Amino acid sequence: MPVLTKGKIAPSWQELTANGEWCTADWIEDHAEEWRELCKEGPCDQPFFRPEWIAAYLRAFAPGQPILMITVRESGRLRAVLPLLKERSYAYALPFTKLRGAANVHSCRFDVVLGNEPDREAISRAIWGCLKNLPGWDMVELPDVPAGGAAEQLMVAAEDDGFFSCRCESMRSLYRDLRGQIPHSDYSRFALKSHFRYSVRRRRRRLEENGPLSLRSVREANPSCLQRLYDLERSGWKGKKRSAIACSKEVHQFYDSIAKFADVDGYLSLYFLELGNSTLAAHLGLTYRHRYYPLKIAYDEAYSKCAPGHLLVGAILEDCVRQGVAEFDFLGQWADWKAEWASEVRPHAYCYIFRKGPLGRILRGIIQQRHNVWLNVRRVGHRLVLVKRCYASKIGNRHTTGSQVRRGRGIE
């Protein structure tokens, strides 16, 4: 494929060459090994930045669509990668062209992929020098970039050139630090509040009255085990809302591909909470570089009063401690049920860069306005939830003790 642009930037300690090239997903396979080595070097050593993850996304959600692959090299050695897709879009009937990161809600997080570089600024400026000279774009959109990500430095380089930019927070992902924990048989100890710890123990005892409760771990992409999880997820509210994996051919293909690659590289983690021969809850997760990532969670709604989803989270936390896993990263948006187990957050944001001129200024204003509306709606929604809980607590106190009300449903 033809190289569109080439630019050089020469810091005192090295020379960097940035290229922008339109290609297909096959390009990723051809450069997969050096891409993986790049991930291992620095902050992008997570599954979401690896070449197989981006390739799975492209084949599932953008098949056949050309990819703009911006790379930075030093004497032929790969130092950074930024995969982008070109789209035509509208804002209040105003047409514009954007370059967006090759990711969506199933990708969990996205960023410029680079190693442990002593001068991230030079690499960011090399990428920007290539990007700004590309014709035919009005906006660059990089979704769900973790706080402190390399994309933020790219925004700084654009601002220094007089281009517009903005950063809009998209989610605050909870995570639990497990360093220093000692294995124990009672996983309710991971609950942050005493009344929730009591609730976990009580629900576990209630289930064990009906038979042995066990945690089963599967480390390979067994088709029957994967289908078991997909069917369990589709049997509940996700199936009714058509948001389950099995309800979408593209989503099904994506997670099948992720499971296959994770199996090959040894970081797939399927978990099942079982009561005798029945599966109560399941996780499609990844255990990678001493971190556990739950990609998909499913539970049997017939057992919702016993909160099998919470019991599975507790059992997995205990298993992670036994394996020496340092962190349980809950991924995705902050949620009440996650806050029962974790309190530390990792902010993410959409990072935008706009062309100079009236159109860029208008687009930045529209994006900021939409984000402010979203923030206000979220605040109002949170307050309504609090009011509803207070009201339910007062009504419940007429019939039961306050401690029973405060236990809540969680993910069940």
N, C-alpha and C positions, 0 to 999 in steps of 0.2 A: 504494500500500500504506500502511497506517496506521503512523504514528510511535508507537512504544511508550513511549519515555521521552525526556525532554529535560532537560538540566542545564546550568548555566552556572558557569564559574569565571573570575574576573576578576583576573589578575595586574596589576601596576602598569602594564605596558606595553601591554596589549591585553585584549580580551574574547573568550573562546572559548565556542562553543556546541556541545555534543555531542548527537547524535541516534542512537537505535537504531531500525532499521527492518527489518521482514521484507520480503524482495523476492525476485526471481529473477535469473538470469544476465543478463537483458535490462537490468537496472539498470546493470550494469557497462558495457555498450555505450553507454548514454545518458550516462555520466559518464567515458568513457574518456579524453577529451582532458585534462581537468583532473587526472585520476589520473596520466597520463603526465607532465604538467608537475610534479606533486608528486614523482614518482620522480626526475626530472632534478635536483631541487634539492639532494638530500642523499644519505645513506648507502644509500638503497634504490634507487639507480640501477643495478640488475641485472635481468636478464630475469625472474627468479623472482618479483619483486614487481610487475611490470607488469600492467595489467588483462587483457590477452589471455591471460596465463599462468594467472591465477586463473579466468578464464572457461573456458578449455580444460579445466582440472581439473574444474570444476563440471559441465560438459556431458558429460564422459567418465565421471566416477566418482560424481557425485551428480545425475543428470538429474532435473529436476522437483522437487528437494528445496528447500524454502525456505531462504533465506540470511539470517542476521542481519548486517546491514551497519551497523557503528558508524562514524560519521563525526564529525570535529571541524572546525568552520568558524570563521573570523574575518571578520566583516562579509561573509558569503556566500562567502568564498574557502576552498577545501578545504585543510585543514592536516594531516589524518591520516585513515587508513582502516584498519579491522580487520574482515575478513570471517570469520564464524563459522558453523558448522553445529551443529544440536542433535541429540543422540543419546541413546538410552536404553541403558544398559550395566549390567554386573554385575561385582562384585568379590567372589569367594568366595560366590556366591549372594546377595550384597547388592546390590539394585537402586539405581541412581542415574542422574541426568541430567547430561550434560556438554555444554558448549559447546566445540567444538574448532576449531582453525584450519583453513581450507579448503586442506588440503595432505595429501600422503602421501609415500611413499618416492620417487616419481617427481618430486616438486616440488623436491627438492634442499635448499631452505631456505625458512624462513617467518619473518615478523616483522610487527609493526605498521608499516604504510607511512606514513612521514612525511617531510617535507622537512628542510632544513638549519636546524632551529629553534634559536634561542639559549636557549630555555627548554623543553627536552623534558619537564621535570618537570611543568610546567603542563599540557601536552598530555596527558601520561599520567594526571594526576589528573582531567582532563576526561573522558577515556575511562572511567576507573574510576568516576567519579561516575555515569555513564550505566549502566555494566555492573552495578554492585552493586545498583541499584534494579530490575533486571530480575527478574521472578519465574520460578520453575521450573527453576533450575539448582543443582547441587551442586558442580560442578567445572568449571574452565576449563583447557583443555589447548592449549598452543601448541607445535607440534612443530618440532624442528630450528632453533632460533633461534640465530644466530651470536653469539658472545661479544660483549658490549657492546651488544646489540640493544635496541630500545625496549621490548620485552616485559619486560626486567629491571626497567626503571623502573616499569612497570605493576605488577609484583609488589611493589615497594617501597611504592607507593601503597596497595595492598591490605593489606599488613602494618601500615602506619600506622593503618589502620582496624580492626585487630584480626582480620583474616581470616588464614587459614593459607596458606602457600605453600611450594613447594620447587622446586629446579632439579636435573634429572638429566641428566648428560652423555650425549649420544646418539652422537656421532661426532667424530672429529678429522680434518678434511679437509686433505690435503696440497696445497701449491701451490708453484710455482716462479717466483721473481722474475726477469724477463728484462731489466730495465732495465740499460743499460750494455753489453749484449752486442753483438758485431759479427758480421755475417753471415759464414758460413764453409761450405765444402762438406762438412766432416766433422761430422755431427751427433752422433757418439759423444762429443764433448766435453761434452755435457750430462749424461752419466752421472756419478754422484757418486763411484764407486769405480773404481780403475784396472783391476781384473780384469773388471768389467762393461763398461768401455769397449772392452777387447780383445775381449770376447765379441760386442759389437754389430758391431764391424768385421769379425770373422771370419764371422759369420752373413750379413752383407751381401755379403761377397765370395762366399760359397757360393751365394747366390741369383743373383748377377750372372753366375756361370758358366753359368747356364741361359738368360740373356737379359737385356735391359735392365730395370732396376728403376726405377720412376718413381712420383712422387706426383702425383695428380690432385685438383684442388680444384674443387668445384661450389658456386656461390653462389645457386642457385635451387632451389625445391622441385620438382625434376623427378621425376614419379611413378616413372619407370623406375629412376632412381638410388636413390630411397628404397626401392623394392621390392628392389633389388639388395642393399642393406644389410640389410633385414629378413630376406631369404632366407639371407644369409651367417650372420647371428646364429642363425637357427633351425636351421641345418645342424650346429651344434656342441652342446656340453653344455647350453647354455641351452634349446635345443629339446627335448632329452631330459627336462629338468627342468620343462618347460612354463613357463619364466620369460622366454622371448624375447618381443619386441614382437608378433610375428605370432601368438603363441599366445593372445592375449587381445584380444577385440574392443574393450574399453574402453581398454586400453593403446595399441593400434594407433590408435584415434581420437585419443587425447591427443597422441601424437607427430606424427601427421599435422597436427593443428591447430597445434602449436608450430612445425613446419616451415613451414607456410603463413604464419603471422603473421611469423615471422622473415624469410622471403623478402620479404614486403611491406615490412617496415621495414629490410631490408638488413643483417641480422646473422646470417643462416644460413651455416654452414660445413660442407659435406660433404667429407670427405677419403677418398681411396681409394689404397691402396698396390697397385700393379699390376706384375706380371711378364709382359711381353708382353700377351696378351689375358686373362690370369687376374687376378682380384682376390684378393689375399692377406689384406688387412685393411681395415677401414673405420671411420670415425668419423662419428656424427651429432653435430655440435657447433655452438656459437654463438660468434661473435666480436663482443663488445659492449663498447663504451667501453674499448678497449685491453686487454681480457681475453679469453682463450679458455676456453670451458667445454665439455668433452667429455661429452655427455649419455649416449651409448650407444657401445659399442665392440664390434666383431665381428671375427673372424679365421677363416681357413680352417685347420681342425685338421689337414689333410693336410700342411701346412707347419710344424707346431708345433715341430719340431726347429730350425727357423731363426728362431723367435720373431718372426713378422711383426708381432705386436701391438707389441712393443718397437720394432721398426724404424719402424713408423708413428708412434709417439709421438716418436721422435727426429727424423723428417722434419718433423713438424708443429711441433715446437719451433723448428727452423731456419726454417721458413716464417713462424712468428710473429715471429721476430727481423727478418726481411726486411720484414715489414709494420709494424714498430714497435709490436707488441703488448707490453705491459708485464708481463703475468702469465699463466701457464698454471695455471688452477684445476682440480685433478683431481676435485673434488667427491666426495661420498660418504664411506664409511668409509676409514680408513687401511688400506693393503694393502702387502704386501711388494713387489709389482711397482712400485707407485707410488713407494715409498721408494728405488728405484734411480735415480729422476730428481729427486726433491724431498725436502726435509727440513723445511721450514717448515710449521707446522700452523695450522689455523683451527678452534678448538673450537666445537661446537654443543651445544645442550641442549634438552630438553623443559622448558618452564616451566609450572608448575601453580599455580592459585589455588583454594582450597577455602572453602566456606561456613563461617561460624562454627557451632559446636555439635558434638555428638558425632559426627554422620555425617562432617562435614568432617575432624575429627581422625582418625577411623578410616581414611578414604580416604587421607589423607596418609601414615599409617603403612603402609598396604598398598603405595602407590606407592614409598615409600622402601625397603621390604623387597624388592620386586621388583627395584628398581634395584641394590641391594646384591648380590642373587643373581646378576644379570646380570654385574656387575663381577667377581665371584668366578669365574664360569664362563669369562669372557673371559681372566682371568689364568691359570687352569688350562690353557685351550686354548692360550694363547701359550707356556706352559712346555712342554707336550707337543710343540708344533711345534719348539721349540728342541732338545728331547731327540731327536726324530726326525731332525733335520738333523745333529746331532752323530753319531748312530749311522750315518746314511747316509754321512757324511764318512769315518768310520773304515773302513767296509766298502769305500767307493770307493777309498780310498788303497791298498788291496791290488791294485787293478787299473789305476789311473790316477793322474795327478798331482793334488795337492791343488788346484791352480788350476783344473783342469777341473771338479772337484766343486763349487767355490764359485760357479761361474757361475750355477747354478740355472736353473729353467724360466721364471720370470716369468709374464707373461700370454700369452706365445707368440702 
